[in-house]
């Protein structure tokens, strides 16, 4: 398992391992692959709460919701992307949308997803 040194924001209220307890541990390799891909391109810290693992630059630009059989990736771009992979999209600011994608396997971590997250990073 690859160990990345990503700092944890002081506003975090839970440890990272909290999200990989019990059956959720099966999602750890998928999570590790996503984080490794993102860390090659983007500089971020973790902001870990009870319900999500946030990736923070200036603001939280991506939140990961770890479940037992999938990871829900929430990203917040300045424009709404239209794509069948996006399971939910909601406008929450004048020019920000919260959009959600399910990751169930390694093949779901592709250039399209990374581009959407990168777009949210700005």
C-alpha positions, 0 to 999 in steps of 0.5 A: 500500500502506497503511503502518501504524506498528505497533511491533515487540516487542523479543523478536522474532527475525525481520524482518516481511519474512521472512514475505513472501519468495518466493511468499508475497509474494502474501499481503501484500495480504491480510495488510495488509487484516487488520492495517488492520482490527485496528489500527482497533480494537485496540492491539498490537505485533508479536512476530515469530518464525520461524514466525509473526507474533504480535500482542501486547497483554499476551500474543500474542492472535493469530498469523498463519502466512503460506503461499503461498496462504493465511494461517492465523489462530490466535487464543486465546479464553477459550472455544471457538467452534464454527463450520465455518470453524474448521479446528482447535481445541485446548485448551491451558490451563484456559480457553484454546483455540487456534483456526485459520481459513484466509484465502484472499481478502479476503472471509474478513476479515469481522466474525465473524473480527474478533469472534473475534480481539477476543475473544482480545485481552482 
